[in-house]
Amino acid sequence: MFGWVDWKLKFSSANVDESQFENELPENHVRRLAFEKCTSLTQIPKDDFVIAADTIVVLDNMILGKPANADHAYQTLIDLRGRSHWVMTSVAVRQGNQENPRLEFCKTEVKMRNYSDAEIIQYIDSGDPVDKAGSYAIQNRSFHPVVDFGGCMASVMGLPLCHLERTLRKFDNYEETDWPKICQFHLKYACPITDRVIAGEEVG
């Protein structure tokens, strides 16, 4: 995806405790983690951007994390089966050693199909759920767990590129990039909210 743009990218894992605070709302939790990840790096060159993101899956106001084991993944997929839930992603962007990153928040409703127990087991055996919040990947074509969703597919995958682009455009020396077009080309998805997001609407 990044091959179309002349960016020099460096990827780093942030050493951040992702435990949820007592009585912390999911929306606040995901925003806090993105903020903490973004500010965890120090001594950044003044013209460089730090981009951090965090994504959570929320069912009945409860955060469904990454599965601890196969049994956990199985139960999570059973809980999600045939139901709608929310995928929430927050993106934080700062330039250089700026203290307060700019934050974006994207909330997408996702409806799962009524897959069978046998399909769940086959999917778990593939190993794909291991590092996935909610134990699934929307882009998995063999399991294809999602029957419908309203909003940003890239956000459900972990990084809403339209929201990222509109945030980057708020920095004076950023050169605009057509991330929305790149995103839709690679995902083969005609996003219905791209123009609204770039225009500043709070949709996801």
HELIX and SHEET records of a PDB file:
HELIX    1   1 PHE A    2  TRP A    4  5                                   3    
HELIX    2   2 PRO A   26  THR A   39  1                                  14    
HELIX    3   3 ALA A   70  LEU A   80  1                                  11    
HELIX    4   4 ASP A  117  SER A  126  1                                  10    
HELIX    5   5 ASP A  128  ASP A  131  5                                   4    
HELIX    6   6 ALA A  133  SER A  135  5                                   3    
HELIX    7   7 MET A  153  MET A  157  1                                   5    
HELIX    8   8 LEU A  161  LEU A  168  1                                   8    
HELIX    9   9 TRP A  179  LEU A  187  1                                   9    
HELIX   10  10 THR A  194  ILE A  198  1                                   5    
SHEET    1   A 5 MET A  62  LEU A  64  0                                        
SHEET    2   A 5 PHE A  49  LEU A  59 -1                                        
SHEET    3   A 5 SER A  84  GLN A  95 -1                                        
SHEET    4   A 5 ARG A 102  MET A 112 -1                                        
SHEET    5   A 5 VAL A 146  GLY A 150 -1                                        
END                                                                             
